[in-house]
Amino acid sequence: MSTTTVPASLAELTGSWTLDTTHSRVGFVARHAMVTKVRGSFNDFAGTAVIDGGIDTARIDVTIQVASVDTRNADRDGHLKTGDFFEIEKYPTITFASTSAVATGNVLEVTGDLTIKDVTKSVTVPFEFEGVAQDPYGNLRAGFEGSTVITRSDFGITFNAALETGGVLVSDKITLEFEVSAVKSA
């Protein structure tokens, strides 16, 4: 087993990185019936990051297969796949392509184009840099955690139902959550 120089800080990251989907999570949180939260995730996704010339030059691309939505309830997942929400036959993927990255200390703010149902909006996700380690197999891994809030109606996802007690069944504000393990590939 060879040893690799492990970057000590966010600013020292360089090269090409691939999302390790078995050790990463792309999730979301929505308010349900105004009194609780429903959490879900997408289990099929892929992503890369290329850092060529400093962390502020990072180019990050992610593609999510919407059919992999998982809220731990088959009926709800089935409903999310319909035209009321994601309409997966017509829009099978969600994509993100970064347009800028700014590092401040241990936080990497990534701004980019998020496309859901063919609607593209700019979003910014602040990622906390969790560090870099070499795993027992010689892979160099970097960890990040981040979240941001989007408005689902901005992406044409408007289904809802009024509640007798006031309010609506599903919140318009959705929190996107990211737990990322990236493996250096070059």
N, C-alpha and C positions, 0 to 999 in steps of 0.2 A: 504494500500500500504506500502510495506516494503522499507527501505532505504538500499542501497548497498554502500559499500565503493567504491568510484570512483577513479581509478588510476589517479595520477596527471601527469604521464610521460609515455613515450614509454617504458622505462625500467621496469615499474611496471606492464605491461600487463602479465597476466597468464591465463591458462585455455584453454577451447575449444570455438571456435568462428565459426559462420556460416554467410556466405554472405547473406545479406538482399537484394535479387535481385530487389525488388521494389524500393529500395533507392540507388542502385548501377548502374554503367554503365561500360560496356566493349566496347570500341570503337576503331576506326582506322581512319587515315587520309592518303589519297593518292593524289599525284599531278595528275591533269587531263589536257591533252593537253599542258602541260608545263606552263600553265598560271593561273591555279586556283587549288583549293583543293576540293576534295569530302570527306565528312565525313560520316561515317556509324557506326553502332553498331550491337552487337549481343544481342537479346532480351531474349534468353533462355540460362541460364547458372547457375551453382551451384558451390559453393566453401566452403572450410573449412580451418581453421587454428588451430593448436594445439601448445600451448606454455607451455612446461613442463620443468621448470628449467631455465628460463630466456629467454628474447626475442631473443637472438642469437640461441636458439634451435627451433625456430618456424618452423613448418612443414605446408606448404601451398599447397593445391591441388585445382585446378579449372578445370571444364569441361564445354565446350561451345558447344551448338548444332548449327552447321554451318547453318542449314536450317533457322535459325532465323535471318540471316543477313538482315539488314534494312538500306538502303541508301536513303530512301524516294522516290525511283523511282522503280516501279515494274519491268520494263524491265531490268534495270541494276541489280537489285537483282536476277532476273532470270538468267542473264548471269553469275553472280558470282557463282551461284550454279552448273554451267556446268563444263565439263572437262577443259575448258579454264582456270578456276580458281580453285574452291574448290572441284569439283567433289563429291558432297554430297552423291550420292548413294553408292560410294565406301568408302568415308571418312567422315562420318557424324559428327564427333566430332573433336574439337581442345582441347588439354589438356596441362596443366602446372603442374609440380610437383617440388616443391622447393628442392634444394640441400644444400643451405646455406642461412643464414640471418645475416646481420651485422648492428647493430644499432650504429649510430653516432649522438648524439644530438637528433633532431626531425626527422631524416631521417633513414628509414629502407631500406637497400639495399638487395633485395631478388634476389638470383640467382637460376635458375632452368632449367629444361628441358621442352622446348616448342615443342610440336609435332603437326605438320600440315601436312596432307596428308602422314602420316606414316614416315615423316622425322623429326628427333629430333635434336634440336640445343640448346645449352646453351645460355640463355639470362639473363641479369641483369636489374631489374627495381628498380630505386630509388623511394621510396614512402615517401612523406611528411606526417608525422603524424599530423592529424588535431585536435586530442583530443578525449576525452571520456566523455560521458554524460549519465545520466540515463533518459530515456524517460518517458512520463506520465503513461506508462503501466508497469513500473518497470524493463524494459529491459535495460541492460548496452550495450551501443553502442560505437564502436570505428570507427573513420573516417580516411581514407588515400586517397591520390591522387598521381598518378605516371604516367610516360610515358617512353617509350623507342622506339628506331628505329630498325627495322629489314629489311633484304633484302629478298623480297618475292621469288626471284629466288632461294635462298638457300633452300627453301621448295618445289621446283618443280612447282612454280606458275610463268610461264614464258610468258603467252599470252601478246602480244603487237601489235601495229600497228605504222608504221612510219608516221610522219606528213610531208606534203609537205614543210613546213617552217623549217624543221629540228626538231630533237627530236622525242619523242614517245608519244603515247596516255596516257599511265599509268606509273607512276614512279615505279622504282624497290624498292626504299626506302619507307617503310610504317611506320608511327608512330602509335604505340599502346598506347591507353589512358585508364586509370583506375580511376574511382571514386568509392570508396568502403565504404560501411557502413556495419560493421560486428557486429553481436549481440552475446553476450556471452551466450553460451548454457550450460556450466558447469565450 
